Amino acid sequence: MKVMHAKKEYKNQIVDLIMQEHSKIKKDAINYFEENHLKNELCIAVENDTVVGIMTHDTHWSHGCNFLSYLYVHKDHRRQGVAKKLVEGFLKISKKNQNEKYVYSSTDVNNNASIKFHLSMGFEIAGTINNLHFGKPEIFFSYDLKKL
């Protein structure tokens, strides 16, 4: 499996994955791809020329910190290390491209699988903000890049 910045040649596969999880409207999925691809903030996991996972991140999210904003693995490829490889790539990119010491991520407080995954990757709970995402509380994580 390769993890890389998204390439135009994979656009249709990426848009299909976005539509499966993030946006059922194709126009919105294409816009999401284009916006993140142009900013070089979209990474993909490719296995046998098939996109099996995608991750977007915001560079310089707050005070120059990078933020892991979206992570999705195709349902047929879950529990095979795809998300781990994508996040490891994000951490390496962040350490290389920024002067800050931490990166951040978040998830819904009820998304137990995501919380467990973040903790297993070495993220620490930074806090919770209530009524953030569609009125739900959001849990935030930080990762100390000195760990790399």
N, C-alpha and C positions, 0 to 999 in steps of 0.2 A: 504494500500500500504506500502511495506517495501522498504527502501533504504539500500543497503549493498554493500560491496566490492564484485566484481564479483566472482562467483563460477564456477568451471569447468562444473558442471551439467547444466549450462545455456549457455554453449559455442555456441551451434547451433543457439539458439534464438538470442544471441548477434551478431554473425556473420551475420545472416539474416538482422538484423537492420542496421549494418554497411554497408552492401551491398545496402540497400535501399537508403542511403543518401551519404555515404562517398566514397565507392569504389565498383564499379560494378564487380570487379574481385575477385572471392572467395578466391584465394590464398592470395591476398593483405589483404582482410578482416580478414582472419585467422591469418596472421602475425601481424596485428594491435591488434587483441585480445590477442595473445600470448605475445607480447612485453609489453603491458600495464598491463596484468594480472600478469605477472612475477614481475613487479615493484610495484604491489599493487596500481596501479594508475587508476584503472577502477572501477567505481561504477555503479550499476544498480538499477532501480526501478522495483519492481516485484508486480504484482497484480494478485491474483488467479493463482499463479504459472506461469504467463506469464510475460516475460520481456517487459515492456512498454516504458522504457527510459534508455539511457546510458550516462555516462559522464566520460571523462578522464581528468586527471590533471597531470601537471608536478610538482613534488616536487623539491624544491631547484632550481627553474627555473633560477633565477638570484639573486645572493647575498642571497640565502637561501629562497627566496620568492616562494610561490606556485602560479601556473598559471592554470586557468581553460581553458583547450585547446579544448575540444570538448563536445558538448551537443546536444543530439538528442532524441526527443520523437516521438514514432510511431504516424503516422497521425491520427489514430482512438482514440488516447488518449490525443491529444493536448487540451489546454484550460481547463484542469482538475487539474492543480496544480502539475503535475509530474515534470516539469522543476524546479519549485520553491523548491520542496522537495529535488531534486538532488543537487541544488546549496546550500541550507541550510545545507545539509550533508557535502558538500565540505568545507563550511565556518567553520563548527564545527571541522572537521578533521584538517583543517589548523590552527585553534586557538590552538588546543590540541598538534599538532606535530611540531610547529615551534616557534622560538623566534622572528620572524619578526612581524611587526605591520600591514602589508598590504598583500593582495593577488591581483592578476591581471587577466585580461581577455581581449579579443579583438574580434572585428568583422569587417566585411566589412563596410565601411562608408555608403553604400546604403542599408544595412540590417536594415530597420527601426523597424521591429518587435523585433530584437535582441537588438537594442539600447534602445528601450522602456522597454524591459524586464530587462536589466541590471540596468537601472535607477530606476525601480520600486523595485528592490532588494536592493537598497541602494548603488550601485556602483556609482562612480563619474568619469566623463571623465578626463583622465590623459593626453591625447594628441593624435595626429595623426601622423602616419608615411606614407609618400607617396611611391608608387612603391614597396610595400613590398610583397604582396601576389598576384602572377601572374600579377604584374605591377599595381595593384589597391591599393588605400590608405586603411589603416587599422586604426580603431579607438581603442584606448586602454582605459581600465577602471581600477580603483583601488578601493579597498574596505578596509576600516579601521576596523581591527578586534576588536578594542576597542568597536565597536558598539554592539558586542555580549554580 
